[in-house]
Amino acid sequence: MNIGNHYIGLIEKYRDRLPVSKDTRLISLGEGATPLIRLQNIPRALGKQVELYVKFEGLNPTGSFKDRGMTLAVTKAVEAGSGAIICASTGNTSAAAAAYAARAGIACFVVIPDGKIALGKLAQAMIHGAVVIQIQGNFDAGMALVKQVANEAPVTIVNSINPFRLQGQKTAAFEIIDALGAAPDFHCLPVGNAGNITAHWIGYCEYSSVSGKNVTAACTFCHGQCAFVHGAVAISRPKMVGYQAAGSAPFLRGAMVDNPETVATAIRIGHPQSWDQAWKVKEESGGWFDECTDEEILAAQKLLAGKEGVFCEPASATSLAGALRDIKTGKIPEGSRVVCTLTGHGLKDPDTAIKQSKDPLHKVKAELAAVKKAILENMPR
Ligand SMILES: *Cc1c(COP(=O)(O)O)cnc(C)c1O
């Protein structure tokens, strides 16, 4: 129940655009309504006139955008009478699934890769009481197994192949238009399974429209669900830009990648589940795919944390790393309004953050002179 103006989550907020009825029991943790932060110091240092924003999805209840999709996927699973959910995960999906299952009072099974899962994400799945199944294989192997097992056991898949996931995730685009009064010119995202870039495009197609043009013609995703804007004429849509980690970039190779590798474990995916959809998003929006090296990704993560006070996980920084490069080269021209999605919180992966911070610690005696020396030696000049 909504009391006064108390925000109670994205399903309630965008109820008329989501597949729920007035009787549906909502499984929510207050997800969504994340901040859209305008960057100041990074664009200034770059010397480029761009309006650059980050949508900090790390501030969702379990620390990633996966909560947007999970609130609806679990709501619909419960509505359909399911008593158990399952997912394959590089970490954040399992954290979200575990939390929303706990909230709903149903069972949760998560299939995670052997190693290469950030510590915070594993901690979340465990503390929320999920059954954690660690396989001797990567995410893609886990995904294939989950699809098979869901045919043989009474479990609902809550990976992004579950259509309710993308329906929930599209609300991020609604929030951006609500905040800016229009769509940005460019929307940059990290791409793993490509569910999120697809979901954003669904949201932009539904919520805005092109002046003088009818949205219906271009929107191939809604399957009639966005009937309320079809025929309406309104504003614009962004070019969608998807960045991948170089060692894990099937959209750049133009083919699946069998042994994906990257420090950005959340996008260490070689067989994207939304392959066809993401190509359509690129075509329809006039955007592009590109790749970033692990060095570029970590540098962007550190830059954002050090210059703007925003701490995202490595995979999330891929959007900023790519955007900064494309702003520098002019591929994203001056005068543009750009939104980068920061998909997850930096606290998810403390190991990587500590490893790449030089000068992290000054170990000194517990004496005034020693502490004073450490301060004076490290004063900015
Ligand atoms: C899931 C995830 C991604 C990738 O999103 P896709 O929808 O799989 O493309 C990127 N970053 C983080 C932090 C994630 O958890």
The ligand as a Gaussian input file, in Angstrom:
#p B3LYP/6-31G(d) Opt

LIG

0 1
 C       24.178000      -7.894000     -15.749000
 C       25.181000      -6.799000     -15.766000
 C       25.624000      -6.208000     -16.960000
 C       25.209000      -6.689000     -18.307000
 O       23.869000      -6.491000     -18.613000
 P       23.228000      -7.333000     -19.814000
 O       21.792000      -7.078000     -19.718000
 O       23.600000      -8.755000     -19.564000
 O       23.853000      -6.828000     -21.067000
 C       26.502000      -5.147000     -16.875000
 N       26.970000      -4.704000     -15.696000
 C       26.568000      -5.253000     -14.535000
 C       27.116000      -4.715000     -13.270000
 C       25.667000      -6.318000     -14.533000
 O       25.310000      -6.857000     -13.367000

